[in-house]
Amino acid sequence: MHTVSIVLNIAADKADAFEHAFEENEVPIWRDLHEKGIMVRASLSPLDISTVTKKGAKQYLVLAQFKEPSGHHAHDSDPRFERWNEMADAYQPEEPFVFGGDSLYEVGG
């Protein structure tokens, strides 16, 4: 299992618009990859807990799990994601924190 997690720093005054745009642009890609068996699961979660806050930003955790690392590449090279990623930059006054790697342990699911 390949896990990718990203903490997005979204301008607080743009959070509602960001959530709607995320649903319109990213969620369909997730659904397609999940239906193809490439993506195991994915979620967008507003954070109530963070040890690294950014003033004026609402933080979101994006978590995506793929069967293999190639799934992450399939996602990022999707033309729809390339368009969305460029659009999403307008919501982010601060750079995101990005982490990824192969999972050692999984429980549940």
N, C-alpha and C positions, 0 to 999 in steps of 0.2 A: 504494500500500500504506500502510495506517495502522498504526503500531506503538505499542503501549502496554506499558510496563514498570513494575513495581511491586516494591519491596523491602519485604517484610513482616518485621516484628520480632515473632517468636512467642516466648512464654515458653518457655524451654528445657525446663521440666518438663511442658509441655503439647504438645511438638512431635509426639510419636507420635499423640496424639489428634487434633491438628490435621490431620496428614497423612491419617488415615482419614476425617475429616469432609470434607476437601477432595475426596477421591476420591468420596465419596458425594454431595456437593452441587454441586460446581463442574464436575467432569469431565463429567457428563451434559449440562450446558449447552453445554460446548465441543463435545461430539460432535454435538449437535443443530445448532449453528451451522455446524460444519464440513460436515455432510451437506447443509445448505441452501446451501452455497457462500458463506456470509457470512464465516466465519473461515477463514483460510488455515492457521494453525498456532497452537498454544499449548503452553506448558510450565510446569511448576513445578519449580524446581531449588534444592536446599539449597545455600547458598553456603559455599565454602571460602575465598573471597577477598572481602574487603570493606574499604574505606578508612574506613567509618563504622560501627563496631560499636556495639552497645548491650549493656551489661552484663546478663547473665542472659537474653539473647535469642538464639535461633537464627534466622538470617536466611534467607529464601527469595526467589528471584527469580521473579516471574510475568512471562512474556512472552507477549503475544497479538498476532497480526497479522491484520488484517482487510483485505478488498479495498478497503473505503471507510470513512471516518469514521463513516458511519451504522451500520456493523456494531458499533462500540464502543457506540453508543447502544442498539442492539438488545440487546446483552448486558446492559448496566447497567439497562435497564428491564424485563428478564425478571423476573417475580414470584419465580421460584425463586432468582435471584441476589439480589434484594432481601432475601429471607429468610436466605439464606446469609451475605450481607454483615453482617447484624445479628448472626448467630450467631458469625461469625468475630471480631468485636470482642472477645469474651470470651477469645480466645487471645493478644491483642496488648497487652502492657503499654506499648508505644510506638507512636506513629503511624507508618504506612508512608510510604515515599518513593514518589511517583507521578510518572511522566513519560510523555509521549505526543506524537505528531505524525506527519506524513506522512514516509515514508522517502524519502531522496534516492537511495540506492543499495542494491541487493540483489544478492548473489552466491549461487548455489546454490539449493537448495530444490527 
